[in-house]
Amino acid sequence: MREEALTLLKKYTKSESLLKHAFAVEAGMRAYAKKYGEDEDRWAAVGLLHDIDYEMYPEEHPLKGVEILEEEGYDEEFIKAIKGHADYTDTPRDSKMAKVLYAVDEFASFIVTVALVRPTKLGGMKYKSVKKKFKTKAFAEAIDREHLEQSVKELEEDFVEHVNLLINELQTHEEFLKKEGYSLVE
């Protein structure tokens, strides 16, 4: 399922930064699928494909992506999770998958942004590194901290555990990505 999703993603996404974002969200979705006993490959595919339309159809995001995924035969829960990650669609996040995608989307990229300014990147990263940058308003100031906190509350997860789960999975995923010729931090 990953190869199929990655092929589809690359059809619509050429930007290296958007691919890295998709890989980061893929990792977070996989981590929560493991935690909740869900299908890891399916949840990871949601992470890969959640912004499939963003580069080519930014004004229609995520609705054009929903169309693309419907045409490709993805199921309703999958598509509704992707539609619901954008607040302005007013799509209720009524599945665990949808709530996880919402909580992982920007947070995984925030953690990668923290890693980019560390000498060891993701290597050895701990919660305190993320916490320090989270409290520094000038760091990645475009990322709304309140939104991140609210998304974790909506998921009903502990903030520290959420960050640690994402850090651990991003570290593991980075090792996998390097074998595939990609990286989150290089």
C-alpha positions, -999 to +999 in steps of 0.1 A: +000+000+000+029+024+007+043+021-028+009+028-044+004+058-021+039+071-027+035+068-065+002+087-064+017+114-041+047+119-065+023+123-094+009+155-078+038+166-056+073+175-068+083+199-040+110+183-017+096+202+013+061+189+007+074+154+002+093+157+035+061+170+052+042+140+039+069+116+052+068+132+086+030+129+088+032+093+075+055+085+105+032+101+130+002+082+116+021+050+117+030+056+153-006+060+164-018+031+143+007+009+163-005+024+195-042+019+188-038-015+171-049-002+137-037-010+102-003+007+101+000+008+063-034+022+058-029+050+084+005+058+070-010+062+036-034+088+050-004+106+062+014+104+029-017+115+009-033+142+031-018+171+012-018+154-023-034+184-039-016+212-021+011+219-047-010+217-078-043+230-064-036+251-034-068+271-037-089+238-037-070+220-009-080+195+004-112+192-017-093+185-049-074+159-030-107+143-019-117+141-056-084+125-065-086+099-037-123+091-045-113+085-081-085+062-069-110+042-048-100+051-013-127+045+013-149+070+031-131+070+065-097+076+047-111+105+026-131+120+055-100+121+077-081+140+050-110+164+044-113+170+082-076+180+087-086+214+073-107+233+097-124+254+070-141+224+055-163+221+086-159+183+084-163+166+118-134+146+129-155+117+142-130+088+137-098+081+156-079+083+122-093+118+116-083+130+151-048+116+148-042+132+114-053+165+128-030+162+158+000+149+138-002+171+107+016+202+118+032+188+149+053+163+131+067+190+109+073+212+139+095+185+154+113+181+121+119+219+121+134+216+156+156+188+144+169+209+116+185+234+140+201+207+162+237+195+154+226+159+157+193+165+139+168+138+150+196+118+167+192+118+204+163+143+203+143+144+235+111+161+246+129+191+262+144+202+229+109+204+214+095+220+246+121+247+245+114+256+209+077+254+214+079+281+241+101+303+218+076+323+199+101+335+173+110+299+164+088+287+135+064+315+143+040+306+115+030+275+134+002+282+158+010+268+191-025+270+204-037+249+173-011+223+182-022+221+218-059+220+208-053+192+183-037+170+210-066+178+234-091+168+208-072+135+204-074+131+242-037+123+245-012+136+269+009+164+254+043+151+265+034+115+254+023+128+221+056+146+215+076+116+226+057+092+204+063+115+174+100+120+181+105+082+185+087+074+153+104+102+133+137+088+144+128+053+133+113+066+100+144+086+092+164+054+092+139+038+069+138+069+046+175+070+042+175+034+029+149+046+004+170+076-007+151+102+012+155+121+045+134+143+067+164+164+078+189+165+049 
